[in-house]
Amino acid sequence: MVDSSKRALFVVFGVIAGYSLIGGGARTANAVPAFSRKYHTSCQTCHAIFPKLNPFGQAFRLNGYRLPNETDEQIKQIPVSLGSEAYEKLWPAMVYPSTLPGNVPVALNVKMADLYQSSQEDTGRQIVKNDFQLPQEVNVFAAGTLGKHVSFFSELTFAERPDGGSDVEIEHARLDFISAFGPDHLFNFRVGKMALNVWDGFQEMWIMTNNGVDTLFAFNPIGFSGGTGLADSGGGVSLPARARAIEMYGVAAHRLFYTLGVDSPIAVGPGGPLGSFASSNKKDVYARVDYKFGGMGLDGDTTGVTLPPENWRETSLRVGVFGYSGGGPGIDFPVTSPDGQEFNQQDVSYRRAGVYGSVYWGDLNVFGVALHGKDRLRLFDPATATALSTRNTTYDSWFLQADYVIAPPFQVSARYEQLRAADPAVPLLKTFNANFSFLAYANIKLMLEYNRDLQNSLNYSIAGVLRAAF
């Protein structure tokens, strides 16, 4: 006989699986069970519900994947020593020692999905029913530490296309240099392809929902009169979800977080001359400053704070400001005027400024961002490359999301997004996203998610997703 608790679990699993037959779509996941193996601990040590981090997990990440005040006894997979510790004092007469992870630090995330989607297009309404994407995507992660001050994180994604082919992408590949000098946690460096720390807390790898915040990351500012809406490809972007960058970040006095960095331009286009990765020789710069009141410190410090035993709970407020600045001169995008004439357009300079806030109150976490963007768009004759005119455009985007833990296996989320596009002729874009997540096991997650365009009731999707991390 199956006991009552297991029977209840199977019933809930079955209900969600049934609803999954009218769902679909999946995004990048970033739960890495390699750390569970290293410390012999549950995913819930660091995650409220993967991939979303709890306050302890946030401190673990910012500390280069090391536990706050870590001791050797906490590490269950003994690392492989590369040289004696005594060599530290003999450097540079001897090579500075390091370590390798005790086992191969590789983890997998498998995503199964089914799609039900309705969209209103120029050709009429299109409906996709029960599109089995089994699997839709497989993510291969490698993450761990190298010695006392270096860590690494990488992600290789394999995704099948509807035409039967497959796409492979290096989504993350970075090295972190932790507490490189000075006080602990204050001066850390990252280099590689990564989700920039300037988006900490609201880029898709750090939120529980299947859908990312598209009004922030997918708005296309390119357009004859300014950007009109979202675009997966073929134009510029509002914010780069991932970028090739060098950045410095740190935590001061346990609660003040900062980051600043330099990366390749966010204007999307082909590679540059001589096979270079960047489309332009220019580089963009970005920065962010946050402060956290109450709860666990951003470095894991709990001095003077009494925390509940449930590690997803605390009472805290985190607020911050961020900015991004750069330009894409020389990167042409085709645009068409209202009367049908074709031109090239360059986003010669862009500025992004935003505010971030996050409140934890027991089982509830409410967070959001308000972003203001400004672009200087220059129009060119496609035949002669002669500059014709320059237009300054602005847009505004904001979202508010509430995540609630009903019980550790059952969590819900609701998000409202709004975008005022740069083109004044375009109405406000308003989007609602609701998610119910169920942890069938600590590393197996089912989601039922509804996403709707509030301006057009025929644009919506229902997503049923099964994800397993191992």
C-alpha positions as a LaTeX table, in Angstrom:
\begin{tabular}{lrrr}
\hline
Residue & $x$ (\AA) & $y$ (\AA) & $z$ (\AA) \\
\hline
Met1 & 0.00 & 0.00 & 0.00 \\
Val2 & 1.19 & 3.50 & $-0.79$ \\
Asp3 & 1.02 & 5.65 & 2.34 \\
Ser4 & $-1.14$ & 8.78 & 2.39 \\
Ser5 & 1.73 & 11.24 & 1.98 \\
Lys6 & 3.02 & 9.48 & $-1.14$ \\
Arg7 & $-0.50$ & 9.16 & $-2.50$ \\
Ala8 & $-0.99$ & 12.90 & $-2.12$ \\
Leu9 & 2.28 & 13.54 & $-3.92$ \\
Phe10 & 1.28 & 11.29 & $-6.82$ \\
Val11 & $-2.13$ & 12.98 & $-7.09$ \\
Val12 & $-0.60$ & 16.45 & $-7.29$ \\
Phe13 & 2.00 & 15.18 & $-9.77$ \\
Gly14 & $-0.78$ & 13.76 & $-11.92$ \\
Val15 & $-2.87$ & 16.92 & $-11.85$ \\
Ile16 & 0.06 & 19.08 & $-12.93$ \\
Ala17 & 1.11 & 16.58 & $-15.57$ \\
Gly18 & $-2.43$ & 16.67 & $-16.94$ \\
Tyr19 & $-2.39$ & 20.44 & $-17.15$ \\
Ser20 & 1.02 & 20.20 & $-18.80$ \\
Leu21 & $-0.72$ & 18.79 & $-21.87$ \\
Ile22 & $-1.89$ & 22.33 & $-22.58$ \\
Gly23 & 1.39 & 24.08 & $-21.73$ \\
Gly24 & 4.81 & 24.76 & $-23.16$ \\
Gly25 & 8.03 & 26.71 & $-23.43$ \\
Ala26 & 11.14 & 26.69 & $-21.26$ \\
Arg27 & 14.02 & 28.99 & $-20.42$ \\
Thr28 & 17.54 & 28.68 & $-19.11$ \\
Ala29 & 17.89 & 26.91 & $-15.77$ \\
Asn30 & 20.82 & 27.42 & $-13.45$ \\
Ala31 & 20.59 & 25.01 & $-10.53$ \\
Val32 & 23.92 & 23.20 & $-10.20$ \\
Pro33 & 23.77 & 19.91 & $-8.22$ \\
Ala34 & 27.58 & 19.74 & $-8.32$ \\
Phe35 & 27.51 & 21.79 & $-5.10$ \\
Ser36 & 25.08 & 19.35 & $-3.46$ \\
Arg37 & 27.61 & 16.60 & $-4.15$ \\
Lys38 & 30.51 & 18.66 & $-2.84$ \\
Tyr39 & 28.85 & 19.48 & 0.49 \\
His40 & 26.43 & 16.50 & 0.72 \\
Thr41 & 23.50 & 18.84 & 1.19 \\
Ser42 & 20.08 & 19.43 & $-0.40$ \\
Cys43 & 19.38 & 21.89 & $-3.21$ \\
Gln44 & 17.13 & 23.69 & $-0.70$ \\
Thr45 & 20.19 & 24.78 & 1.25 \\
Cys46 & 20.71 & 27.50 & $-1.38$ \\
His47 & 17.46 & 27.58 & $-3.36$ \\
Ala48 & 13.94 & 28.57 & $-2.39$ \\
Ile49 & 12.93 & 26.68 & $-5.54$ \\
Phe50 & 15.57 & 26.21 & $-8.19$ \\
Pro51 & 16.90 & 28.27 & $-9.85$ \\
Lys52 & 15.80 & 31.04 & $-7.46$ \\
Leu53 & 18.29 & 31.51 & $-4.63$ \\
Asn54 & 17.33 & 32.04 & $-1.00$ \\
Pro55 & 19.34 & 34.60 & 1.07 \\
Phe56 & 21.94 & 31.98 & 2.00 \\
Gly57 & 22.31 & 30.97 & $-1.66$ \\
Gln58 & 22.80 & 34.59 & $-2.67$ \\
Ala59 & 25.69 & 34.86 & $-0.20$ \\
Phe60 & 27.11 & 31.52 & $-1.43$ \\
Arg61 & 27.11 & 32.77 & $-5.02$ \\
Leu62 & 28.66 & 36.15 & $-4.23$ \\
Asn63 & 31.35 & 34.35 & $-2.22$ \\
Gly64 & 32.52 & 32.43 & $-5.28$ \\
Tyr65 & 30.58 & 29.22 & $-4.45$ \\
Arg66 & 32.02 & 28.92 & $-0.97$ \\
Leu67 & 30.03 & 28.67 & 2.25 \\
Pro68 & 30.20 & 31.70 & 4.52 \\
Asn69 & 32.98 & 31.02 & 7.05 \\
Glu70 & 33.62 & 27.68 & 5.34 \\
Thr71 & 35.63 & 25.03 & 7.20 \\
Asp72 & 37.34 & 21.93 & 5.84 \\
Glu73 & 34.87 & 19.72 & 7.75 \\
Gln74 & 31.98 & 21.07 & 5.68 \\
Ile75 & 33.54 & 19.89 & 2.41 \\
Lys76 & 32.63 & 16.21 & 1.86 \\
Gln77 & 34.37 & 15.78 & $-1.50$ \\
Ile78 & 38.01 & 16.37 & $-0.62$ \\
Pro79 & 39.69 & 18.46 & $-3.36$ \\
Val80 & 42.79 & 17.28 & $-5.18$ \\
Ser81 & 45.81 & 19.24 & $-4.00$ \\
Leu82 & 48.06 & 20.82 & $-6.65$ \\
Gly83 & 51.11 & 21.62 & $-4.58$ \\
Ser84 & 51.89 & 22.01 & $-0.90$ \\
Glu85 & 50.31 & 24.84 & 1.08 \\
Ala86 & 53.83 & 25.77 & 2.19 \\
Tyr87 & 54.49 & 26.92 & $-1.38$ \\
Glu88 & 52.33 & 29.98 & $-0.68$ \\
Lys89 & 55.11 & 31.46 & 1.45 \\
Leu90 & 57.79 & 30.57 & $-1.11$ \\
Trp91 & 56.05 & 32.22 & $-4.07$ \\
Pro92 & 57.42 & 33.25 & $-6.59$ \\
Ala93 & 60.30 & 30.85 & $-5.99$ \\
Met94 & 57.66 & 28.09 & $-6.17$ \\
Val95 & 54.41 & 27.85 & $-8.12$ \\
Tyr96 & 51.47 & 29.03 & $-6.03$ \\
Pro97 & 49.42 & 25.95 & $-4.96$ \\
Ser98 & 45.86 & 25.26 & $-6.03$ \\
Thr99 & 43.24 & 22.50 & $-5.97$ \\
Leu100 & 40.92 & 20.64 & $-8.31$ \\
Pro101 & 37.39 & 19.50 & $-7.38$ \\
Gly102 & 37.37 & 16.02 & $-5.81$ \\
Asn103 & 35.11 & 14.66 & $-8.55$ \\
Val104 & 34.28 & 15.87 & $-12.04$ \\
Pro105 & 32.11 & 18.94 & $-11.22$ \\
Val106 & 29.54 & 18.39 & $-13.97$ \\
Ala107 & 25.75 & 18.55 & $-13.66$ \\
Leu108 & 22.83 & 18.25 & $-16.08$ \\
Asn109 & 19.50 & 19.99 & $-16.37$ \\
Val110 & 16.87 & 18.40 & $-18.63$ \\
Lys111 & 13.75 & 20.30 & $-19.65$ \\
Met112 & 10.61 & 18.70 & $-21.02$ \\
Ala113 & 7.79 & 20.91 & $-22.27$ \\
Asp114 & 4.47 & 20.95 & $-24.07$ \\
Leu115 & 3.08 & 24.03 & $-25.82$ \\
Tyr116 & $-0.32$ & 25.64 & $-26.05$ \\
Gln117 & $-0.09$ & 29.13 & $-27.51$ \\
Ser118 & $-2.44$ & 31.61 & $-29.13$ \\
Ser119 & $-1.18$ & 34.61 & $-31.09$ \\
Gln120 & $-2.84$ & 37.30 & $-33.18$ \\
Glu121 & $-0.82$ & 38.11 & $-36.29$ \\
Asp122 & $-1.35$ & 40.05 & $-39.54$ \\
Thr123 & $-2.45$ & 36.83 & $-41.20$ \\
Gly124 & $-4.99$ & 36.10 & $-38.47$ \\
Arg125 & $-5.05$ & 34.10 & $-35.28$ \\
Gln126 & $-2.57$ & 31.26 & $-34.96$ \\
Ile127 & $-2.93$ & 28.47 & $-32.39$ \\
Val128 & $-0.38$ & 25.83 & $-31.45$ \\
Lys129 & $-1.77$ & 22.88 & $-29.48$ \\
Asn130 & 0.10 & 20.13 & $-27.66$ \\
Asp131 & 3.47 & 20.66 & $-29.27$ \\
Phe132 & 5.50 & 17.97 & $-27.46$ \\
Gln133 & 9.02 & 19.31 & $-26.90$ \\
Leu134 & 10.40 & 16.20 & $-25.23$ \\
Pro135 & 13.12 & 17.16 & $-24.51$ \\
Gln136 & 13.25 & 20.80 & $-25.40$ \\
Glu137 & 16.67 & 21.57 & $-23.97$ \\
Val138 & 19.59 & 20.01 & $-22.12$ \\
Asn139 & 22.01 & 22.14 & $-20.11$ \\
Val140 & 25.45 & 20.86 & $-19.14$ \\
Phe141 & 26.95 & 22.73 & $-16.19$ \\
Ala142 & 30.43 & 22.73 & $-14.73$ \\
Ala143 & 31.03 & 24.72 & $-11.57$ \\
Gly144 & 33.35 & 24.64 & $-8.60$ \\
Thr145 & 36.40 & 26.15 & $-6.94$ \\
Leu146 & 40.11 & 26.15 & $-7.77$ \\
Gly147 & 42.12 & 26.78 & $-4.64$ \\
Lys148 & 41.27 & 29.47 & $-2.11$ \\
His149 & 40.53 & 32.38 & $-4.40$ \\
Val150 & 39.33 & 31.13 & $-7.79$ \\
Ser151 & 36.01 & 29.62 & $-8.88$ \\
Phe152 & 34.41 & 28.81 & $-12.22$ \\
Phe153 & 30.97 & 28.48 & $-13.78$ \\
Ser154 & 30.05 & 27.31 & $-17.27$ \\
Glu155 & 26.94 & 26.22 & $-19.13$ \\
Leu156 & 26.65 & 24.51 & $-22.51$ \\
Thr157 & 23.11 & 24.37 & $-23.91$ \\
Phe158 & 21.79 & 21.90 & $-26.47$ \\
Ala159 & 18.40 & 22.85 & $-27.92$ \\
Glu160 & 16.41 & 21.14 & $-30.65$ \\
Arg161 & 14.86 & 23.25 & $-33.39$ \\
Pro162 & 11.43 & 22.60 & $-34.95$ \\
Asp163 & 13.15 & 21.73 & $-38.26$ \\
Gly164 & 14.85 & 18.75 & $-36.59$ \\
Gly165 & 18.26 & 20.36 & $-36.23$ \\
Ser166 & 19.96 & 21.37 & $-33.01$ \\
Asp167 & 21.60 & 24.49 & $-31.68$ \\
Val168 & 24.56 & 24.46 & $-29.30$ \\
Glu169 & 25.51 & 27.57 & $-27.36$ \\
Ile170 & 28.02 & 28.45 & $-24.68$ \\
Glu171 & 25.72 & 30.45 & $-22.42$ \\
His172 & 28.20 & 30.92 & $-19.58$ \\
Ala173 & 31.95 & 30.41 & $-19.29$ \\
Arg174 & 33.67 & 32.50 & $-16.66$ \\
Leu175 & 36.36 & 32.56 & $-14.00$ \\
Asp176 & 35.88 & 34.34 & $-10.67$ \\
Phe177 & 38.75 & 35.68 & $-8.56$ \\
Ile178 & 37.42 & 35.96 & $-5.00$ \\
Ser179 & 38.86 & 38.34 & $-2.39$ \\
Ala180 & 41.77 & 38.98 & $-4.73$ \\
Phe181 & 43.25 & 41.46 & $-2.27$ \\
Gly182 & 42.21 & 43.56 & 0.70 \\
Pro183 & 39.40 & 42.65 & 3.14 \\
Asp184 & 37.35 & 39.51 & 2.50 \\
His185 & 34.46 & 39.92 & 0.03 \\
Leu186 & 35.41 & 43.49 & $-0.94$ \\
Phe187 & 37.33 & 43.05 & $-4.22$ \\
Asn188 & 36.25 & 40.21 & $-6.51$ \\
Phe189 & 36.74 & 39.94 & $-10.27$ \\
Arg190 & 35.01 & 38.05 & $-13.05$ \\
Val191 & 36.03 & 37.46 & $-16.64$ \\
Gly192 & 34.24 & 35.58 & $-19.42$ \\
Lys193 & 30.76 & 35.22 & $-20.87$ \\
Met194 & 28.20 & 35.63 & $-18.11$ \\
Ala195 & 25.00 & 37.06 & $-16.72$ \\
Leu196 & 26.27 & 40.39 & $-15.45$ \\
Asn197 & 26.04 & 41.07 & $-11.73$ \\
Val198 & 24.38 & 44.36 & $-12.59$ \\
Trp199 & 21.20 & 42.30 & $-13.16$ \\
Asp200 & 21.55 & 40.35 & $-9.88$ \\
Gly201 & 18.13 & 39.18 & $-8.72$ \\
Phe202 & 16.06 & 39.78 & $-11.86$ \\
Gln203 & 17.79 & 38.12 & $-14.83$ \\
Glu204 & 16.18 & 34.80 & $-15.80$ \\
Met205 & 18.85 & 32.64 & $-14.13$ \\
Trp206 & 17.83 & 34.08 & $-10.72$ \\
Ile207 & 14.02 & 33.99 & $-10.89$ \\
Met208 & 11.62 & 31.10 & $-10.34$ \\
Thr209 & 9.36 & 31.67 & $-13.34$ \\
Asn210 & 9.74 & 29.94 & $-16.67$ \\
Asn211 & 9.42 & 33.23 & $-18.56$ \\
Gly212 & 12.04 & 35.92 & $-18.13$ \\
Val213 & 11.32 & 39.65 & $-17.83$ \\
Asp214 & 11.15 & 40.31 & $-21.57$ \\
Thr215 & 10.20 & 44.00 & $-21.33$ \\
Leu216 & 13.64 & 44.61 & $-19.78$ \\
Phe217 & 15.83 & 42.30 & $-21.84$ \\
Ala218 & 14.04 & 41.83 & $-25.18$ \\
Phe219 & 12.87 & 45.34 & $-26.08$ \\
Asn220 & 14.30 & 46.35 & $-29.47$ \\
Pro221 & 15.13 & 50.09 & $-29.54$ \\
Ile222 & 15.67 & 50.05 & $-33.32$ \\
Gly223 & 12.92 & 51.56 & $-35.48$ \\
Phe224 & 12.33 & 54.40 & $-37.94$ \\
Ser225 & 10.62 & 56.40 & $-35.19$ \\
Gly226 & 12.16 & 54.42 & $-32.32$ \\
Gly227 & 11.62 & 50.89 & $-31.08$ \\
Thr228 & 8.12 & 49.45 & $-31.27$ \\
Gly229 & 8.28 & 46.26 & $-29.18$ \\
Leu230 & 10.06 & 43.04 & $-28.34$ \\
Ala231 & 12.35 & 41.09 & $-30.66$ \\
Asp232 & 14.15 & 37.76 & $-30.31$ \\
Ser233 & 16.67 & 38.70 & $-33.00$ \\
Gly234 & 17.37 & 41.13 & $-35.81$ \\
Gly235 & 17.75 & 44.31 & $-33.79$ \\
Gly236 & 19.28 & 45.93 & $-30.75$ \\
Val237 & 18.34 & 45.02 & $-27.19$ \\
Ser238 & 17.38 & 46.96 & $-24.12$ \\
Leu239 & 19.73 & 45.12 & $-21.73$ \\
Pro240 & 22.17 & 42.28 & $-22.47$ \\
Ala241 & 21.01 & 39.12 & $-20.67$ \\
Arg242 & 24.56 & 37.77 & $-21.07$ \\
Ala243 & 27.74 & 39.42 & $-22.30$ \\
Arg244 & 31.48 & 38.95 & $-22.69$ \\
Ala245 & 32.77 & 41.11 & $-19.89$ \\
Ile246 & 35.34 & 41.91 & $-17.24$ \\
Glu247 & 33.81 & 43.04 & $-13.97$ \\
Met248 & 34.68 & 43.85 & $-10.39$ \\
Tyr249 & 32.20 & 43.43 & $-7.55$ \\
Gly250 & 32.16 & 43.14 & $-3.81$ \\
Val251 & 30.31 & 43.43 & $-0.51$ \\
Ala252 & 31.35 & 46.07 & 2.03 \\
Ala253 & 30.27 & 46.12 & 5.69 \\
His254 & 28.23 & 42.93 & 5.04 \\
Arg255 & 25.35 & 44.86 & 3.39 \\
Leu256 & 26.63 & 47.20 & 0.68 \\
Phe257 & 26.89 & 45.52 & $-2.73$ \\
Tyr258 & 28.57 & 47.07 & $-5.75$ \\
Thr259 & 29.61 & 46.01 & $-9.21$ \\
Leu260 & 31.21 & 47.76 & $-12.16$ \\
Gly261 & 32.42 & 46.39 & $-15.44$ \\
Val262 & 33.15 & 46.68 & $-19.12$ \\
Asp263 & 31.69 & 44.51 & $-21.89$ \\
Ser264 & 31.11 & 44.30 & $-25.62$ \\
Pro265 & 28.40 & 46.56 & $-27.11$ \\
Ile266 & 24.80 & 45.44 & $-26.62$ \\
Ala267 & 23.81 & 46.32 & $-30.17$ \\
Val268 & 23.21 & 42.97 & $-31.84$ \\
Gly269 & 24.97 & 42.42 & $-35.13$ \\
Pro270 & 27.50 & 40.27 & $-36.99$ \\
Gly271 & 31.08 & 39.95 & $-35.80$ \\
Gly272 & 33.58 & 42.64 & $-36.63$ \\
Pro273 & 36.56 & 42.74 & $-39.00$ \\
Leu274 & 39.27 & 40.06 & $-38.99$ \\
Gly275 & 36.95 & 37.58 & $-37.31$ \\
Ser276 & 36.55 & 39.56 & $-34.06$ \\
Phe277 & 33.66 & 38.71 & $-31.74$ \\
Ala278 & 32.53 & 42.31 & $-31.21$ \\
Ser279 & 30.69 & 44.22 & $-33.90$ \\
Ser280 & 32.42 & 47.43 & $-32.82$ \\
Asn281 & 35.74 & 48.46 & $-31.27$ \\
Lys282 & 33.85 & 50.39 & $-28.60$ \\
Lys283 & 33.10 & 48.88 & $-25.20$ \\
Asp284 & 30.16 & 49.49 & $-22.88$ \\
Val285 & 30.39 & 50.18 & $-19.16$ \\
Tyr286 & 27.98 & 49.44 & $-16.32$ \\
Ala287 & 27.68 & 49.84 & $-12.56$ \\
Arg288 & 25.35 & 49.09 & $-9.66$ \\
Val289 & 25.14 & 49.86 & $-5.94$ \\
Asp290 & 22.72 & 48.18 & $-3.47$ \\
Tyr291 & 22.15 & 48.20 & 0.25 \\
Lys292 & 20.30 & 45.56 & 2.25 \\
Phe293 & 18.45 & 46.38 & 5.47 \\
Gly294 & 17.66 & 43.49 & 7.82 \\
Gly295 & 17.94 & 39.76 & 7.25 \\
Met296 & 21.14 & 37.92 & 6.43 \\
Gly297 & 24.06 & 40.00 & 5.20 \\
Leu298 & 24.92 & 39.79 & 1.52 \\
Asp299 & 28.12 & 37.96 & 2.49 \\
Gly300 & 26.25 & 35.55 & 4.79 \\
Asp301 & 26.89 & 37.53 & 8.00 \\
Thr302 & 24.23 & 37.06 & 10.71 \\
Thr303 & 25.74 & 39.22 & 13.46 \\
Gly304 & 22.95 & 40.74 & 15.53 \\
Val305 & 20.25 & 39.10 & 13.41 \\
Thr306 & 17.90 & 36.33 & 14.51 \\
Leu307 & 16.80 & 34.28 & 11.52 \\
Pro308 & 13.96 & 31.74 & 11.44 \\
Pro309 & 14.82 & 28.06 & 10.88 \\
Glu310 & 13.08 & 28.18 & 7.47 \\
Asn311 & 15.92 & 29.48 & 5.29 \\
Trp312 & 13.65 & 31.05 & 2.65 \\
Arg313 & 12.22 & 33.40 & 5.27 \\
Glu314 & 13.56 & 36.68 & 6.55 \\
Thr315 & 12.45 & 40.28 & 7.03 \\
Ser316 & 14.57 & 42.52 & 4.83 \\
Leu317 & 14.63 & 45.33 & 2.30 \\
Arg318 & 17.21 & 45.60 & $-0.48$ \\
Val319 & 17.32 & 48.69 & $-2.68$ \\
Gly320 & 19.72 & 49.69 & $-5.42$ \\
Val321 & 20.44 & 51.77 & $-8.50$ \\
Phe322 & 22.19 & 50.73 & $-11.70$ \\
Gly323 & 23.32 & 52.19 & $-14.99$ \\
Tyr324 & 24.54 & 51.01 & $-18.39$ \\
Ser325 & 26.18 & 53.18 & $-21.07$ \\
Gly326 & 27.65 & 52.56 & $-24.50$ \\
Gly327 & 27.14 & 52.80 & $-28.22$ \\
Gly328 & 27.03 & 50.86 & $-31.45$ \\
Pro329 & 28.41 & 53.14 & $-34.18$ \\
Gly330 & 29.10 & 51.31 & $-37.42$ \\
Ile331 & 26.49 & 48.59 & $-36.73$ \\
Asp332 & 23.72 & 48.91 & $-39.34$ \\
Phe333 & 20.15 & 47.73 & $-38.89$ \\
Pro334 & 17.65 & 47.88 & $-41.79$ \\
Val335 & 14.52 & 49.95 & $-41.11$ \\
Thr336 & 11.58 & 50.96 & $-43.25$ \\
Ser337 & 9.79 & 54.32 & $-43.18$ \\
Pro338 & 5.97 & 54.51 & $-43.03$ \\
Asp339 & 5.91 & 55.22 & $-46.79$ \\
Gly340 & 7.98 & 52.10 & $-47.55$ \\
Gln341 & 11.46 & 53.56 & $-48.06$ \\
Glu342 & 14.38 & 51.47 & $-46.79$ \\
Phe343 & 17.19 & 52.87 & $-44.67$ \\
Asn344 & 19.99 & 51.74 & $-42.39$ \\
Gln345 & 19.97 & 52.82 & $-38.76$ \\
Gln346 & 22.68 & 52.84 & $-36.09$ \\
Asp347 & 22.21 & 53.07 & $-32.33$ \\
Val348 & 25.24 & 55.33 & $-31.95$ \\
Ser349 & 24.81 & 55.82 & $-28.19$ \\
Tyr350 & 22.53 & 54.43 & $-25.50$ \\
Arg351 & 21.98 & 54.98 & $-21.79$ \\
Arg352 & 20.08 & 52.83 & $-19.34$ \\
Ala353 & 19.29 & 53.80 & $-15.74$ \\
Gly354 & 17.21 & 51.86 & $-13.26$ \\
Val355 & 16.22 & 51.25 & $-9.66$ \\
Tyr356 & 15.84 & 47.85 & $-7.99$ \\
Gly357 & 13.97 & 46.85 & $-4.87$ \\
Ser358 & 13.33 & 43.56 & $-3.06$ \\
Val359 & 11.34 & 42.95 & 0.11 \\
Tyr360 & 11.28 & 39.70 & 2.08 \\
Trp361 & 8.50 & 39.32 & 4.60 \\
Gly362 & 8.17 & 35.79 & 5.89 \\
Asp363 & 7.03 & 33.54 & 3.04 \\
Leu364 & 6.59 & 36.45 & 0.62 \\
Asn365 & 9.22 & 38.05 & $-1.61$ \\
Val366 & 8.21 & 41.08 & $-3.69$ \\
Phe367 & 10.76 & 42.58 & $-6.04$ \\
Gly368 & 10.85 & 44.80 & $-9.09$ \\
Val369 & 12.74 & 47.16 & $-11.39$ \\
Ala370 & 11.95 & 50.48 & $-13.07$ \\
Leu371 & 14.14 & 51.21 & $-16.11$ \\
His372 & 14.56 & 54.32 & $-18.27$ \\
Gly373 & 16.32 & 54.00 & $-21.62$ \\
Lys374 & 17.64 & 56.64 & $-24.01$ \\
Asp375 & 18.96 & 55.97 & $-27.53$ \\
Arg376 & 20.55 & 58.19 & $-30.16$ \\
Leu377 & 19.48 & 56.71 & $-33.49$ \\
Arg378 & 21.16 & 57.81 & $-36.72$ \\
Leu379 & 19.63 & 57.18 & $-40.15$ \\
Phe380 & 21.82 & 56.39 & $-43.19$ \\
Asp381 & 21.29 & 56.04 & $-46.91$ \\
Pro382 & 21.91 & 52.30 & $-47.58$ \\
Ala383 & 23.45 & 52.98 & $-51.01$ \\
Thr384 & 25.87 & 55.78 & $-50.16$ \\
Ala385 & 26.23 & 55.35 & $-46.35$ \\
Thr386 & 25.49 & 59.08 & $-46.02$ \\
Ala387 & 24.13 & 60.16 & $-42.62$ \\
Leu388 & 20.65 & 61.64 & $-43.12$ \\
Ser389 & 19.24 & 62.44 & $-39.69$ \\
Thr390 & 19.60 & 61.78 & $-35.98$ \\
Arg391 & 16.77 & 61.11 & $-33.55$ \\
Asn392 & 16.87 & 60.92 & $-29.75$ \\
Thr393 & 14.34 & 58.45 & $-28.35$ \\
Thr394 & 13.40 & 57.27 & $-24.87$ \\
Tyr395 & 11.47 & 54.36 & $-23.45$ \\
Asp396 & 10.39 & 53.21 & $-19.98$ \\
Ser397 & 9.87 & 49.72 & $-18.61$ \\
Trp398 & 9.02 & 48.34 & $-15.21$ \\
Phe399 & 7.89 & 45.13 & $-13.56$ \\
Leu400 & 6.74 & 43.93 & $-10.16$ \\
Gln401 & 6.83 & 40.26 & $-9.13$ \\
Ala402 & 5.56 & 38.52 & $-6.01$ \\
Asp403 & 6.78 & 35.02 & $-5.05$ \\
Tyr404 & 5.08 & 33.15 & $-2.23$ \\
Val405 & 6.01 & 29.88 & $-0.51$ \\
Ile406 & 2.78 & 28.05 & 0.33 \\
Ala407 & 4.87 & 25.17 & 1.68 \\
Pro408 & 8.42 & 24.27 & 0.58 \\
Pro409 & 7.22 & 21.98 & $-2.27$ \\
Phe410 & 4.46 & 24.38 & $-3.40$ \\
Gln411 & 5.26 & 27.92 & $-4.52$ \\
Val412 & 3.42 & 30.52 & $-6.61$ \\
Ser413 & 4.41 & 33.67 & $-8.44$ \\
Ala414 & 2.68 & 36.57 & $-10.18$ \\
Arg415 & 4.31 & 39.30 & $-12.27$ \\
Tyr416 & 3.07 & 42.43 & $-14.04$ \\
Glu417 & 5.23 & 44.08 & $-16.72$ \\
Gln418 & 4.73 & 47.35 & $-18.56$ \\
Leu419 & 6.63 & 48.91 & $-21.44$ \\
Arg420 & 6.25 & 52.35 & $-22.99$ \\
Ala421 & 8.00 & 51.92 & $-26.33$ \\
Ala422 & 10.14 & 54.62 & $-27.92$ \\
Asp423 & 7.81 & 54.99 & $-30.92$ \\
Pro424 & 5.02 & 57.29 & $-29.69$ \\
Ala425 & 2.49 & 55.62 & $-32.00$ \\
Val426 & 2.77 & 52.30 & $-30.14$ \\
Pro427 & 0.36 & 51.67 & $-27.22$ \\
Leu428 & 1.60 & 50.52 & $-23.83$ \\
Leu429 & 2.69 & 46.89 & $-23.72$ \\
Lys430 & 1.22 & 45.23 & $-20.63$ \\
Thr431 & 1.97 & 41.62 & $-19.68$ \\
Phe432 & 0.79 & 39.37 & $-16.86$ \\
Asn433 & 2.62 & 36.18 & $-15.85$ \\
Ala434 & 1.44 & 33.65 & $-13.25$ \\
Asn435 & 3.29 & 30.51 & $-12.15$ \\
Phe436 & 2.57 & 27.52 & $-9.91$ \\
Ser437 & 5.62 & 25.38 & $-9.12$ \\
Phe438 & 5.71 & 21.99 & $-7.45$ \\
Leu439 & 8.89 & 20.27 & $-6.27$ \\
Ala440 & 7.98 & 16.62 & $-6.71$ \\
Tyr441 & 11.45 & 15.87 & $-5.33$ \\
Ala442 & 14.25 & 18.20 & $-4.31$ \\
Asn443 & 15.68 & 18.12 & $-7.85$ \\
Ile444 & 12.53 & 17.49 & $-9.93$ \\
Lys445 & 10.26 & 20.43 & $-10.60$ \\
Leu446 & 6.94 & 20.81 & $-12.41$ \\
Met447 & 5.58 & 24.18 & $-13.46$ \\
Leu448 & 2.28 & 25.43 & $-14.77$ \\
Glu449 & 2.63 & 28.96 & $-16.11$ \\
Tyr450 & 0.24 & 31.39 & $-17.79$ \\
Asn451 & 1.45 & 34.40 & $-19.74$ \\
Arg452 & $-0.89$ & 36.95 & $-21.31$ \\
Asp453 & $-0.68$ & 40.15 & $-23.33$ \\
Leu454 & $-3.16$ & 42.40 & $-21.53$ \\
Gln455 & $-3.58$ & 44.59 & $-24.64$ \\
Asn456 & $-4.71$ & 41.71 & $-26.84$ \\
Ser457 & $-6.61$ & 38.84 & $-25.23$ \\
Leu458 & $-5.73$ & 36.53 & $-28.16$ \\
Asn459 & $-2.02$ & 36.65 & $-27.30$ \\
Tyr460 & $-1.40$ & 34.19 & $-24.47$ \\
Ser461 & 0.34 & 30.95 & $-23.62$ \\
Ile462 & 0.02 & 28.19 & $-21.06$ \\
Ala463 & 3.27 & 26.46 & $-20.20$ \\
Gly464 & 3.63 & 23.05 & $-18.63$ \\
Val465 & 7.25 & 22.24 & $-17.91$ \\
Leu466 & 9.09 & 19.36 & $-16.24$ \\
Arg467 & 12.68 & 20.01 & $-15.18$ \\
Ala468 & 15.16 & 17.67 & $-13.54$ \\
Ala469 & 18.63 & 18.58 & $-12.29$ \\
Phe470 & 21.21 & 15.90 & $-11.56$ \\
\hline
\end{tabular}
